[in-house]
Amino acid sequence: MPSKTVTVGSAVGLHARPAATIAAAVTEAGVPVTLAVAGGEPVDAGSALMIMTLGAGQGAEVTVESDDAAVLEKISALVEADLDA
């Protein structure tokens, strides 16, 4: 599955608000997407709760995986954005 490693941009990491925004985008896209931190198991990016279990703070590197290149880019951009702004 194609992947891209990006840096978390939200000031307080992937907590409830950014996780919900990312999960909603994945659900809307309708294709499987996973997120993972180094050394961790990939989680379903369509679940805000699973995203929060990553414990990814600002500046953490997260690997985004999806078979759909456009969705991969969209979700990667969301992870990199400051969704708390």
N, C-alpha and C positions, 0 to 999 in steps of 0.2 A: 504494500500500500504506500503511495507517495506520502512524504512527510516534509515538514518544515519546522525548524526550531526557531522560536521567537522569544523575546523578552517581555515579561509582564509589565505593562505600562501603568496600570491603575495604582494610585498612591498607596492604597492599603491592600493591594493584592487581589486575588480572585476570591473575594468574599461574596456575600449575598447578591448585591446589585449587579456587579459585573458577571457573576456566574449565571444569573437569571437572564441577562441580556444575551450572553453567548448561547445558553441552552435554547432560548427562543429562536435564535437565528438558525441553529442546527435543526430544530424541529421543523421550522418553516422550509428549510432546504430539502428535507425528506431523504437525506442520504446519511449513512453512518459516518461519524466523526469521532475520533478519540483524542484525548489530551493525556500527556504524561510528563512527569518531571524526571530528571536523571535518576536512574536506579529504581524508579517506581513502576508499578503496573499501569498500563493505559486504562483510562476511565471513559465511560460514555459521555461525550460532550453535550448530549441532549438532555442531561440531568443536572440541574443546578446543584443539587446535593452532592452528586459524585464529583463535580468540579471543585466544590469547596473542600472535599476530602484530600485534594492534592496538597493543600497547605502552601500554595504558591504565592509568595509575597512579591512586592514590587521588586523588579530586577531579576526575578527567578527566570530560568530558562525552561520553556515548556515546548514539547514536541507535539505538533498538531498533525494528525494523519487523516486522510480521506482519499477515496478513489476519484472524487470529482475535483478537478483542478481549480475551478472557479470557487467552489465552496471552501476548499483548502485555503485559498487566498483570502476569502472573506472572513473566515473564522480566525485566521492568523492575524489579520488586521485588527479584529476586535480584541484579541488577547493583548496586542501591542498598544492599543489605545488606552487613554486614561478615561475609563468609563464612569469615573466619579466626578468628572469635571462638569 
